[in-house]
Amino acid sequence: MIDTQEKLSAFLPVVRAAEWLAIDTEADSLHAYPEKVCLIQISTAAGHRLVDPLAAMDINPFLEALAGRELIFHAADYDLRLLKKHHDFTPTEIFDTMLAARLLGERQFGLGALVEKFLGIKLDKGPQKADWAQRPLTQRMEDYARNDTRHLKTLEEKLRGELTAKGRIAWHQEACAQLIAESSVPPVIDPDDVWRIKGSTFLERPALAVLRELWHWREAQAIAASRPPFFVLSHETMVAIAMAVSQQQPFEQLIPARMHPRRRETLQAAIRAAQSVPPEQFPEKIRHFSKRPTEAEFRRFRELEKIRDDNAHQLQLDPTLIAPKSVLGDLARDWDKYAAGLMNWQRELLK
């Protein structure tokens, strides 16, 4: 484990000299809130190492050594978003083995399935729900973490060869470039939308006022306790409490019996605060109106769907990789407007 500045400094020449780099991360989203990067796994021809971002050291020199290099990932989306959010790091080029497998038509594209199929190696499923913020890591956790990058280079070579043979390597390069671009953009948070959890669409405005207050209460409690929000109060319970309070029905029995008395008091205070909100400040109900497609649009949708499905069948691809139905609907309404959002290979397969 590289967990001191001295160890990291000694490792940097290995990173800079490496002909290839395979990367993965582990976070603690099941155990803490908000999540953080707890481990960075890196494999090179020189071996498989673990870098500890939680240690008292500056990892920026390590990230700078990765800059400008092609990095091999499996299912890079979450890793890229974590590294951008917490360390402001975005790679310039990646090879994503999951994307490669999907573009080859693989239906099982988890790392274990691919390593077993292409390399004949069966990986230990390992402690997938472990708390990666704990220190020290167990030997089993370290072994599991190293296995996430140990075989990526060999797998990358196999998949790159097949992509090239099938004439799809440019597809993969474009898909990886799009993934980097999308993951580097911070999510836009709408304060009037973030608290509208599953089940909220059935609530009337007074109940929405209670739910909004409950959501902000839960968020503060989760951050203070460094626990995921669902450990504080579930979505279903929040919706049920909001409905009961708005209808002036008893709600105390809906509060989990295990909740600490102090937290229970703050919850009740949040409910009282919601009850004091004047009606003119209640949240509005959001009504989604979907425009019924015209006959011409519906015909065009069916034409695009047939083109997509025929090409997907011929190429043995998941049709949604070419375009999901929602995108086909947009294209049927206005091709010139929405086709610009497609990748080049997707656009070609829909003509």
SULJO-V825588 format. One record per pair of residues at least 24 apart in sequence whose ideal C-beta (glycine too) atoms are under 8 Angstrom apart, sorted by the first residue. I is the first residue (numbers start at 1). J is the second residue. Records with the same first field share a line. If there is no record, write none. Layout:
BEGIN
I=J ; J
END
This chain:
BEGIN
1=50 ; 52 ; 136 ; 137 ; 142
2=49 ; 50 ; 51 ; 52
3=52 ; 55 ; 57
4=55 ; 57
5=57 ; 58
8=51 ; 57 ; 59 ; 61 ; 62
9=61
11=49 ; 51 ; 62
12=61 ; 62 ; 65
14=44 ; 46
15=42 ; 44 ; 62 ; 65 ; 66
16=65
18=44 ; 45 ; 46
19=44 ; 45
20=44 ; 45 ; 70 ; 72 ; 153 ; 156
21=66 ; 69 ; 70 ; 71 ; 72
22=71 ; 72 ; 73 ; 149 ; 152 ; 153 ; 156
23=66 ; 71 ; 72 ; 73 ; 79 ; 149
24=73 ; 74 ; 79 ; 145 ; 148 ; 149 ; 152
25=78 ; 79 ; 82 ; 83
26=132 ; 145
27=78 ; 82 ; 132
28=131 ; 132 ; 133
29=228
30=129 ; 131 ; 228
31=131 ; 132 ; 133 ; 227 ; 228
32=133 ; 226 ; 227 ; 228
33=222 ; 223 ; 225 ; 226 ; 227 ; 228 ; 229
34=223
35=82
36=86 ; 133
37=82 ; 83 ; 86 ; 87
38=132 ; 133
39=132 ; 137 ; 145
41=145 ; 146 ; 148 ; 149
42=149
43=146 ; 149 ; 150 ; 152 ; 153
45=153
48=146 ; 149 ; 150
50=137 ; 142 ; 145 ; 146
52=135
53=86 ; 87
54=133 ; 135
59=87
60=87
63=87 ; 89
66=91
67=91 ; 92
68=92
69=93
70=94 ; 95
71=95
72=97 ; 149 ; 152 ; 153 ; 156
73=97 ; 152
74=98 ; 111 ; 114 ; 148 ; 152 ; 155
75=111
76=176 ; 179 ; 183
77=179 ; 183
80=179 ; 180 ; 183 ; 184
81=183
84=183 ; 184 ; 186
85=186
90=180 ; 183 ; 184
91=180
92=180
93=176 ; 177 ; 180
94=176 ; 179 ; 180
95=156 ; 160 ; 172 ; 176
96=172 ; 175 ; 176 ; 179
97=152 ; 155 ; 156 ; 159
99=172 ; 175 ; 176 ; 179
100=156 ; 159 ; 160 ; 163 ; 172
101=159
102=317 ; 318 ; 321
103=163 ; 168 ; 171 ; 172 ; 175 ; 317 ; 321
104=159 ; 162 ; 163 ; 166 ; 168
105=315 ; 316 ; 317 ; 318
107=318
111=148
114=155 ; 159
115=151 ; 155
118=155 ; 158 ; 159
119=151 ; 154 ; 155 ; 158
121=151
123=147 ; 151
168=345
170=344 ; 345
171=343 ; 345
174=343 ; 344 ; 345
175=343
178=343
192=283
196=286
197=235 ; 238 ; 239
198=235 ; 239
199=235 ; 236 ; 239
200=239
201=285 ; 286
202=239
203=239 ; 242 ; 243 ; 246 ; 285
204=246 ; 285
205=279 ; 282 ; 283 ; 284 ; 285
206=246 ; 279 ; 282
207=242 ; 243 ; 245 ; 246 ; 247
208=242 ; 282 ; 283 ; 285
209=246 ; 274 ; 277 ; 281 ; 282 ; 283
210=241 ; 242 ; 245 ; 246 ; 271 ; 274 ; 275
211=238 ; 239 ; 242
212=274 ; 283
213=270 ; 271 ; 273 ; 274 ; 277
214=238 ; 241 ; 242 ; 267 ; 270 ; 271 ; 274
216=270
217=266 ; 267 ; 270
221=263 ; 266
232=263
233=267
241=271
245=271 ; 274 ; 275
293=329 ; 332 ; 333
297=332 ; 333
298=332
300=331 ; 332
301=328 ; 329 ; 332
304=328 ; 331 ; 332 ; 350
307=349 ; 350 ; 351
308=349 ; 350
311=349 ; 350
315=349
322=346 ; 349 ; 350
323=350
END
